[in-house]
């Protein structure tokens, strides 16, 4: 049976997450088990303890039912790239899943900073002074401080979020000194179709120089390479939840 496509049958129907069919919970559980086995094997090869690698299940575009299926399979850390989508999906799951953690991993508009601080446990896409100021102000107003990672645009891609490589250290200093923000690590998304390893290595070296313990790098197609380079957080979407029902 093909995926239910509301737009095909009723073009005027608003396409909301809740309109989509419930996902195949067995497939999600099996995918999670497979990914964890691959993580364990990659850690073994790299001489690393798998306990030092957190799997962030990227549920963007997938319905709350997919998140529930992953929670039932023991997954507790999730990633979303849009604050609004995350706010529509996650707060209702929290009461039943107090250990659940939500990471915002997508480029963040300054005017969404307050919503992000309200909904997220970690914001991985801090990348510019205006956003740092907005997050600092939101933390004061909300009395809630998510973990913060600085995203670096290691491939200097104009369409991508992230601070430039040669501005990363100054930006980290500015976050700490000017805005009083505690930064716990770095995140990058290497350019598609390029060998990701040099990007992962560069980010790992910067983290070491800056004394930052968290390295968010590696997605469905390259998480093993990221583990070899020292990743402590992997952001894996399609290999867990399947193809996205619509572009993110
Ligand atoms: C969508 C997304 C991912 C996951 O991508 P997959 O290839 O589906 O694993 C990881 N990181 C970010 C920032 C994303 O937006």
py3Dmol code that shows the C-alpha trace and the ligand (Angstrom):
import py3Dmol

protein = """\
ATOM      1  CA  UNK A   1       0.000   0.000   0.000  1.00  0.00           C
ATOM      2  CA  UNK A   2       1.344   3.409  -0.956  1.00  0.00           C
ATOM      3  CA  UNK A   3       1.603   6.312   1.447  1.00  0.00           C
ATOM      4  CA  UNK A   4      -1.588   8.269   1.984  1.00  0.00           C
ATOM      5  CA  UNK A   5      -1.303  11.530   0.079  1.00  0.00           C
ATOM      6  CA  UNK A   6      -3.990  13.944   1.239  1.00  0.00           C
ATOM      7  CA  UNK A   7      -3.172  16.463  -1.468  1.00  0.00           C
ATOM      8  CA  UNK A   8      -3.875  13.995  -4.236  1.00  0.00           C
ATOM      9  CA  UNK A   9      -7.419  13.422  -3.123  1.00  0.00           C
ATOM     10  CA  UNK A  10      -8.334  16.733  -1.619  1.00  0.00           C
ATOM     11  CA  UNK A  11      -6.068  19.613  -2.628  1.00  0.00           C
ATOM     12  CA  UNK A  12      -7.680  22.027  -0.174  1.00  0.00           C
ATOM     13  CA  UNK A  13      -7.044  19.817   2.855  1.00  0.00           C
ATOM     14  CA  UNK A  14      -4.389  21.381   5.088  1.00  0.00           C
ATOM     15  CA  UNK A  15      -1.526  18.955   5.318  1.00  0.00           C
ATOM     16  CA  UNK A  16      -0.792  18.588   9.006  1.00  0.00           C
ATOM     17  CA  UNK A  17       1.322  15.982  10.723  1.00  0.00           C
ATOM     18  CA  UNK A  18      -1.791  14.445  12.263  1.00  0.00           C
ATOM     19  CA  UNK A  19      -3.336  13.781   8.853  1.00  0.00           C
ATOM     20  CA  UNK A  20      -0.654  11.302   7.953  1.00  0.00           C
ATOM     21  CA  UNK A  21      -1.134   7.594   8.650  1.00  0.00           C
ATOM     22  CA  UNK A  22       0.491   6.054  11.662  1.00  0.00           C
ATOM     23  CA  UNK A  23       3.964   4.869  10.761  1.00  0.00           C
ATOM     24  CA  UNK A  24       5.173   1.315  10.767  1.00  0.00           C
ATOM     25  CA  UNK A  25       6.268   0.924  14.386  1.00  0.00           C
ATOM     26  CA  UNK A  26       7.946  -2.429  13.706  1.00  0.00           C
ATOM     27  CA  UNK A  27      10.049  -0.956  10.909  1.00  0.00           C
ATOM     28  CA  UNK A  28      11.139   1.942  13.133  1.00  0.00           C
ATOM     29  CA  UNK A  29      12.108  -0.435  15.954  1.00  0.00           C
ATOM     30  CA  UNK A  30      14.033  -2.661  13.528  1.00  0.00           C
ATOM     31  CA  UNK A  31      15.803   0.339  11.986  1.00  0.00           C
ATOM     32  CA  UNK A  32      16.793   1.604  15.437  1.00  0.00           C
ATOM     33  CA  UNK A  33      18.205  -1.796  16.356  1.00  0.00           C
ATOM     34  CA  UNK A  34      20.176  -1.899  13.095  1.00  0.00           C
ATOM     35  CA  UNK A  35      21.570   1.609  13.567  1.00  0.00           C
ATOM     36  CA  UNK A  36      22.604   0.833  17.154  1.00  0.00           C
ATOM     37  CA  UNK A  37      24.404  -2.318  16.005  1.00  0.00           C
ATOM     38  CA  UNK A  38      26.244  -0.281  13.357  1.00  0.00           C
ATOM     39  CA  UNK A  39      27.140   2.355  15.965  1.00  0.00           C
ATOM     40  CA  UNK A  40      28.509  -0.355  18.260  1.00  0.00           C
ATOM     41  CA  UNK A  41      30.568  -1.827  15.417  1.00  0.00           C
ATOM     42  CA  UNK A  42      31.955   1.566  14.376  1.00  0.00           C
ATOM     43  CA  UNK A  43      32.841   2.326  18.015  1.00  0.00           C
ATOM     44  CA  UNK A  44      34.553  -1.020  18.290  1.00  0.00           C
ATOM     45  CA  UNK A  45      36.647  -0.278  15.192  1.00  0.00           C
ATOM     46  CA  UNK A  46      37.554   3.160  16.550  1.00  0.00           C
ATOM     47  CA  UNK A  47      38.375   1.804  20.016  1.00  0.00           C
ATOM     48  CA  UNK A  48      35.593   3.904  21.515  1.00  0.00           C
ATOM     49  CA  UNK A  49      32.947   3.196  24.138  1.00  0.00           C
ATOM     50  CA  UNK A  50      29.456   3.286  22.532  1.00  0.00           C
ATOM     51  CA  UNK A  51      28.233   4.919  25.751  1.00  0.00           C
ATOM     52  CA  UNK A  52      30.086   8.019  24.543  1.00  0.00           C
ATOM     53  CA  UNK A  53      27.927   8.300  21.436  1.00  0.00           C
ATOM     54  CA  UNK A  54      24.344   9.607  21.619  1.00  0.00           C
ATOM     55  CA  UNK A  55      21.937   8.794  18.828  1.00  0.00           C
ATOM     56  CA  UNK A  56      19.681  11.750  18.009  1.00  0.00           C
ATOM     57  CA  UNK A  57      16.709  10.435  16.030  1.00  0.00           C
ATOM     58  CA  UNK A  58      15.750  13.136  13.519  1.00  0.00           C
ATOM     59  CA  UNK A  59      11.961  13.024  13.231  1.00  0.00           C
ATOM     60  CA  UNK A  60      11.389  16.143  11.108  1.00  0.00           C
ATOM     61  CA  UNK A  61       8.406  15.840   8.724  1.00  0.00           C
ATOM     62  CA  UNK A  62       7.336  12.576  10.386  1.00  0.00           C
ATOM     63  CA  UNK A  63       4.183  12.504  12.521  1.00  0.00           C
ATOM     64  CA  UNK A  64       4.093  12.301  16.311  1.00  0.00           C
ATOM     65  CA  UNK A  65       3.153   8.632  15.894  1.00  0.00           C
ATOM     66  CA  UNK A  66       6.613   7.956  14.475  1.00  0.00           C
ATOM     67  CA  UNK A  67       8.163   9.577  17.543  1.00  0.00           C
ATOM     68  CA  UNK A  68       5.915   7.468  19.779  1.00  0.00           C
ATOM     69  CA  UNK A  69       7.027   4.320  17.964  1.00  0.00           C
ATOM     70  CA  UNK A  70      10.680   5.243  18.515  1.00  0.00           C
ATOM     71  CA  UNK A  71      10.005   6.064  22.192  1.00  0.00           C
ATOM     72  CA  UNK A  72       8.359   2.641  22.588  1.00  0.00           C
ATOM     73  CA  UNK A  73      11.513   1.092  21.102  1.00  0.00           C
ATOM     74  CA  UNK A  74      13.629   2.793  23.776  1.00  0.00           C
ATOM     75  CA  UNK A  75      14.810   5.867  21.845  1.00  0.00           C
ATOM     76  CA  UNK A  76      14.766   9.014  23.968  1.00  0.00           C
ATOM     77  CA  UNK A  77      16.673  11.747  22.089  1.00  0.00           C
ATOM     78  CA  UNK A  78      15.085  13.420  19.064  1.00  0.00           C
ATOM     79  CA  UNK A  79      16.012  16.131  16.591  1.00  0.00           C
ATOM     80  CA  UNK A  80      13.769  18.558  14.717  1.00  0.00           C
ATOM     81  CA  UNK A  81      14.879  21.280  12.363  1.00  0.00           C
ATOM     82  CA  UNK A  82      11.851  23.586  12.701  1.00  0.00           C
ATOM     83  CA  UNK A  83      10.808  25.055  16.043  1.00  0.00           C
ATOM     84  CA  UNK A  84       7.149  25.299  15.070  1.00  0.00           C
ATOM     85  CA  UNK A  85       6.959  21.676  14.003  1.00  0.00           C
ATOM     86  CA  UNK A  86       8.752  20.600  17.186  1.00  0.00           C
ATOM     87  CA  UNK A  87       6.362  22.678  19.309  1.00  0.00           C
ATOM     88  CA  UNK A  88       3.420  20.959  17.647  1.00  0.00           C
ATOM     89  CA  UNK A  89       4.745  17.469  18.225  1.00  0.00           C
ATOM     90  CA  UNK A  90       6.748  17.210  21.426  1.00  0.00           C
ATOM     91  CA  UNK A  91       5.172  19.019  24.406  1.00  0.00           C
ATOM     92  CA  UNK A  92       2.253  16.535  24.495  1.00  0.00           C
ATOM     93  CA  UNK A  93       4.706  13.612  24.687  1.00  0.00           C
ATOM     94  CA  UNK A  94       6.651  15.001  27.639  1.00  0.00           C
ATOM     95  CA  UNK A  95       4.364  14.045  30.549  1.00  0.00           C
ATOM     96  CA  UNK A  96       4.577  10.329  29.635  1.00  0.00           C
ATOM     97  CA  UNK A  97       8.283  10.464  28.727  1.00  0.00           C
ATOM     98  CA  UNK A  98      10.182  12.566  31.254  1.00  0.00           C
ATOM     99  CA  UNK A  99      13.545  11.288  29.962  1.00  0.00           C
ATOM    100  CA  UNK A 100      12.814  12.446  26.420  1.00  0.00           C
ATOM    101  CA  UNK A 101      15.169  15.093  25.031  1.00  0.00           C
ATOM    102  CA  UNK A 102      14.533  17.372  22.058  1.00  0.00           C
ATOM    103  CA  UNK A 103      17.308  18.934  19.993  1.00  0.00           C
ATOM    104  CA  UNK A 104      16.657  21.798  17.576  1.00  0.00           C
ATOM    105  CA  UNK A 105      19.097  21.144  14.734  1.00  0.00           C
ATOM    106  CA  UNK A 106      17.920  23.484  11.970  1.00  0.00           C
ATOM    107  CA  UNK A 107      18.837  27.053  11.141  1.00  0.00           C
ATOM    108  CA  UNK A 108      17.102  29.264  13.683  1.00  0.00           C
ATOM    109  CA  UNK A 109      15.521  32.661  12.965  1.00  0.00           C
ATOM    110  CA  UNK A 110      16.173  35.206  15.687  1.00  0.00           C
ATOM    111  CA  UNK A 111      12.432  35.749  16.207  1.00  0.00           C
ATOM    112  CA  UNK A 112      12.048  32.026  16.970  1.00  0.00           C
ATOM    113  CA  UNK A 113      14.704  32.041  19.697  1.00  0.00           C
ATOM    114  CA  UNK A 114      12.220  32.339  22.542  1.00  0.00           C
ATOM    115  CA  UNK A 115      10.063  29.465  21.237  1.00  0.00           C
ATOM    116  CA  UNK A 116      13.211  27.385  20.772  1.00  0.00           C
ATOM    117  CA  UNK A 117      14.342  28.036  24.345  1.00  0.00           C
ATOM    118  CA  UNK A 118      10.878  27.114  25.577  1.00  0.00           C
ATOM    119  CA  UNK A 119      10.653  23.808  23.685  1.00  0.00           C
ATOM    120  CA  UNK A 120      14.221  22.505  23.261  1.00  0.00           C
ATOM    121  CA  UNK A 121      16.613  20.708  25.573  1.00  0.00           C
ATOM    122  CA  UNK A 122      19.493  21.446  23.219  1.00  0.00           C
ATOM    123  CA  UNK A 123      19.859  24.028  20.445  1.00  0.00           C
ATOM    124  CA  UNK A 124      22.514  22.839  17.978  1.00  0.00           C
ATOM    125  CA  UNK A 125      22.349  25.699  15.490  1.00  0.00           C
ATOM    126  CA  UNK A 126      23.693  28.758  17.300  1.00  0.00           C
ATOM    127  CA  UNK A 127      25.659  30.544  14.590  1.00  0.00           C
ATOM    128  CA  UNK A 128      25.603  34.341  14.855  1.00  0.00           C
ATOM    129  CA  UNK A 129      25.808  37.180  17.385  1.00  0.00           C
ATOM    130  CA  UNK A 130      22.184  38.356  16.979  1.00  0.00           C
ATOM    131  CA  UNK A 131      20.933  34.843  17.675  1.00  0.00           C
ATOM    132  CA  UNK A 132      23.264  34.528  20.674  1.00  0.00           C
ATOM    133  CA  UNK A 133      21.808  37.749  22.094  1.00  0.00           C
ATOM    134  CA  UNK A 134      18.233  36.575  21.447  1.00  0.00           C
ATOM    135  CA  UNK A 135      18.882  33.191  23.063  1.00  0.00           C
ATOM    136  CA  UNK A 136      20.529  34.811  26.081  1.00  0.00           C
ATOM    137  CA  UNK A 137      17.529  37.107  26.520  1.00  0.00           C
ATOM    138  CA  UNK A 138      15.082  34.197  26.074  1.00  0.00           C
ATOM    139  CA  UNK A 139      16.938  32.157  28.700  1.00  0.00           C
ATOM    140  CA  UNK A 140      16.596  35.042  31.163  1.00  0.00           C
ATOM    141  CA  UNK A 141      12.896  35.498  30.420  1.00  0.00           C
ATOM    142  CA  UNK A 142      11.990  31.805  30.381  1.00  0.00           C
ATOM    143  CA  UNK A 143      14.169  30.762  33.306  1.00  0.00           C
ATOM    144  CA  UNK A 144      15.140  27.740  31.239  1.00  0.00           C
ATOM    145  CA  UNK A 145      18.540  27.091  29.664  1.00  0.00           C
ATOM    146  CA  UNK A 146      18.852  24.512  26.879  1.00  0.00           C
ATOM    147  CA  UNK A 147      22.273  23.101  26.070  1.00  0.00           C
ATOM    148  CA  UNK A 148      23.938  25.033  23.259  1.00  0.00           C
ATOM    149  CA  UNK A 149      26.110  23.946  20.351  1.00  0.00           C
ATOM    150  CA  UNK A 150      27.698  26.275  17.833  1.00  0.00           C
ATOM    151  CA  UNK A 151      27.147  25.240  14.232  1.00  0.00           C
ATOM    152  CA  UNK A 152      30.107  25.718  11.898  1.00  0.00           C
ATOM    153  CA  UNK A 153      29.586  25.960   8.124  1.00  0.00           C
ATOM    154  CA  UNK A 154      32.715  23.912   7.430  1.00  0.00           C
ATOM    155  CA  UNK A 155      32.067  23.803   3.673  1.00  0.00           C
ATOM    156  CA  UNK A 156      31.456  27.576   3.397  1.00  0.00           C
ATOM    157  CA  UNK A 157      28.136  26.870   1.643  1.00  0.00           C
ATOM    158  CA  UNK A 158      26.092  30.067   1.188  1.00  0.00           C
ATOM    159  CA  UNK A 159      22.725  28.294   1.667  1.00  0.00           C
ATOM    160  CA  UNK A 160      23.756  26.670   4.932  1.00  0.00           C
ATOM    161  CA  UNK A 161      23.577  27.942   8.494  1.00  0.00           C
ATOM    162  CA  UNK A 162      26.736  28.030  10.550  1.00  0.00           C
ATOM    163  CA  UNK A 163      29.517  30.400  11.464  1.00  0.00           C
ATOM    164  CA  UNK A 164      32.491  30.523   9.058  1.00  0.00           C
ATOM    165  CA  UNK A 165      35.503  28.408   9.997  1.00  0.00           C
ATOM    166  CA  UNK A 166      37.793  31.361  10.588  1.00  0.00           C
ATOM    167  CA  UNK A 167      35.223  33.190  12.702  1.00  0.00           C
ATOM    168  CA  UNK A 168      34.307  30.229  14.918  1.00  0.00           C
ATOM    169  CA  UNK A 169      36.770  30.841  17.763  1.00  0.00           C
ATOM    170  CA  UNK A 170      35.945  34.551  18.021  1.00  0.00           C
ATOM    171  CA  UNK A 171      32.240  33.731  17.982  1.00  0.00           C
ATOM    172  CA  UNK A 172      32.652  31.166  20.764  1.00  0.00           C
ATOM    173  CA  UNK A 173      34.446  33.768  22.859  1.00  0.00           C
ATOM    174  CA  UNK A 174      31.726  36.320  22.155  1.00  0.00           C
ATOM    175  CA  UNK A 175      28.987  33.840  23.170  1.00  0.00           C
ATOM    176  CA  UNK A 176      30.698  33.218  26.473  1.00  0.00           C
ATOM    177  CA  UNK A 177      31.999  36.675  27.333  1.00  0.00           C
ATOM    178  CA  UNK A 178      29.415  39.032  25.847  1.00  0.00           C
ATOM    179  CA  UNK A 179      26.286  36.944  26.242  1.00  0.00           C
ATOM    180  CA  UNK A 180      27.194  34.738  29.201  1.00  0.00           C
ATOM    181  CA  UNK A 181      26.195  31.610  27.295  1.00  0.00           C
ATOM    182  CA  UNK A 182      27.554  28.188  28.238  1.00  0.00           C
ATOM    183  CA  UNK A 183      28.525  26.468  24.977  1.00  0.00           C
ATOM    184  CA  UNK A 184      28.963  22.724  25.283  1.00  0.00           C
ATOM    185  CA  UNK A 185      30.015  21.722  21.794  1.00  0.00           C
ATOM    186  CA  UNK A 186      30.044  22.069  18.024  1.00  0.00           C
ATOM    187  CA  UNK A 187      27.900  20.886  15.128  1.00  0.00           C
ATOM    188  CA  UNK A 188      28.487  20.666  11.376  1.00  0.00           C
ATOM    189  CA  UNK A 189      26.806  19.374   8.227  1.00  0.00           C
ATOM    190  CA  UNK A 190      29.431  18.653   5.561  1.00  0.00           C
ATOM    191  CA  UNK A 191      28.558  19.481   1.932  1.00  0.00           C
ATOM    192  CA  UNK A 192      26.570  16.792   0.154  1.00  0.00           C
ATOM    193  CA  UNK A 193      28.590  14.645  -2.227  1.00  0.00           C
ATOM    194  CA  UNK A 194      31.906  15.524  -0.600  1.00  0.00           C
ATOM    195  CA  UNK A 195      34.069  13.296   1.572  1.00  0.00           C
ATOM    196  CA  UNK A 196      32.823  14.290   5.049  1.00  0.00           C
ATOM    197  CA  UNK A 197      35.939  13.109   6.902  1.00  0.00           C
ATOM    198  CA  UNK A 198      38.054  16.283   6.480  1.00  0.00           C
ATOM    199  CA  UNK A 199      35.087  18.311   7.766  1.00  0.00           C
ATOM    200  CA  UNK A 200      34.605  16.018  10.768  1.00  0.00           C
ATOM    201  CA  UNK A 201      38.343  16.130  11.536  1.00  0.00           C
ATOM    202  CA  UNK A 202      38.440  19.900  11.334  1.00  0.00           C
ATOM    203  CA  UNK A 203      35.485  20.230  13.717  1.00  0.00           C
ATOM    204  CA  UNK A 204      37.021  17.712  16.144  1.00  0.00           C
ATOM    205  CA  UNK A 205      40.278  19.675  16.181  1.00  0.00           C
ATOM    206  CA  UNK A 206      38.459  22.941  16.879  1.00  0.00           C
ATOM    207  CA  UNK A 207      36.498  21.303  19.716  1.00  0.00           C
ATOM    208  CA  UNK A 208      39.732  20.005  21.236  1.00  0.00           C
ATOM    209  CA  UNK A 209      41.377  23.433  20.984  1.00  0.00           C
ATOM    210  CA  UNK A 210      38.345  25.085  22.560  1.00  0.00           C
ATOM    211  CA  UNK A 211      37.917  22.466  25.273  1.00  0.00           C
ATOM    212  CA  UNK A 212      34.428  21.522  24.071  1.00  0.00           C
ATOM    213  CA  UNK A 213      33.236  17.982  24.817  1.00  0.00           C
ATOM    214  CA  UNK A 214      30.273  17.578  22.473  1.00  0.00           C
ATOM    215  CA  UNK A 215      30.640  16.975  18.752  1.00  0.00           C
ATOM    216  CA  UNK A 216      27.381  16.670  16.804  1.00  0.00           C
ATOM    217  CA  UNK A 217      28.282  15.242  13.421  1.00  0.00           C
ATOM    218  CA  UNK A 218      27.257  12.350  11.198  1.00  0.00           C
ATOM    219  CA  UNK A 219      23.894  11.623   9.573  1.00  0.00           C
ATOM    220  CA  UNK A 220      22.289   8.541   7.946  1.00  0.00           C
ATOM    221  CA  UNK A 221      24.876   8.352   5.177  1.00  0.00           C
ATOM    222  CA  UNK A 222      28.064   9.109   7.093  1.00  0.00           C
ATOM    223  CA  UNK A 223      27.682   8.438  10.819  1.00  0.00           C
ATOM    224  CA  UNK A 224      30.327   5.713  10.859  1.00  0.00           C
ATOM    225  CA  UNK A 225      32.916   8.138   9.470  1.00  0.00           C
ATOM    226  CA  UNK A 226      31.824  10.651  12.101  1.00  0.00           C
ATOM    227  CA  UNK A 227      32.338   8.109  14.892  1.00  0.00           C
ATOM    228  CA  UNK A 228      35.844   7.448  13.580  1.00  0.00           C
ATOM    229  CA  UNK A 229      36.516  11.202  13.885  1.00  0.00           C
ATOM    230  CA  UNK A 230      35.217  11.475  17.454  1.00  0.00           C
ATOM    231  CA  UNK A 231      31.508  12.318  17.101  1.00  0.00           C
ATOM    232  CA  UNK A 232      29.633  12.201  20.406  1.00  0.00           C
ATOM    233  CA  UNK A 233      26.193  12.893  18.887  1.00  0.00           C
ATOM    234  CA  UNK A 234      24.838  11.467  15.631  1.00  0.00           C
ATOM    235  CA  UNK A 235      21.813  12.998  13.920  1.00  0.00           C
ATOM    236  CA  UNK A 236      20.143  10.164  12.033  1.00  0.00           C
ATOM    237  CA  UNK A 237      16.785  10.635  10.290  1.00  0.00           C
ATOM    238  CA  UNK A 238      15.906   8.623   7.197  1.00  0.00           C
ATOM    239  CA  UNK A 239      17.777   5.476   8.273  1.00  0.00           C
ATOM    240  CA  UNK A 240      15.406   5.317  11.277  1.00  0.00           C
ATOM    241  CA  UNK A 241      12.112   6.789  10.072  1.00  0.00           C
ATOM    242  CA  UNK A 242      12.367   6.084   6.353  1.00  0.00           C
ATOM    243  CA  UNK A 243      12.103   8.609   3.532  1.00  0.00           C
ATOM    244  CA  UNK A 244      10.580  11.908   4.567  1.00  0.00           C
ATOM    245  CA  UNK A 245       6.952  12.308   3.420  1.00  0.00           C
ATOM    246  CA  UNK A 246       7.743  15.810   2.156  1.00  0.00           C
ATOM    247  CA  UNK A 247      10.929  17.897   1.918  1.00  0.00           C
ATOM    248  CA  UNK A 248      12.089  19.357   5.218  1.00  0.00           C
TER     249      UNK A 248
END
"""
ligand_1 = """\
15
LIG
C 17.529 16.159 8.387
C 18.769 16.386 9.136
C 19.544 15.292 9.560
C 19.206 13.850 9.268
O 19.417 13.554 7.925
P 19.308 12.038 7.399
O 20.124 12.051 6.164
O 17.858 11.794 7.147
O 19.854 11.155 8.439
C 20.687 15.574 10.300
N 21.054 16.850 10.608
C 20.327 17.897 10.214
C 20.782 19.266 10.585
C 19.165 17.712 9.469
O 18.455 18.786 9.083
"""
view = py3Dmol.view(width=600, height=400)
view.addModel(protein, "pdb")
view.setStyle({"model": 0}, {"cartoon": {"style": "trace"}})
view.addModel(ligand_1, "xyz")
view.setStyle({"model": 1}, {"stick": {}})
view.zoomTo()
view.show()
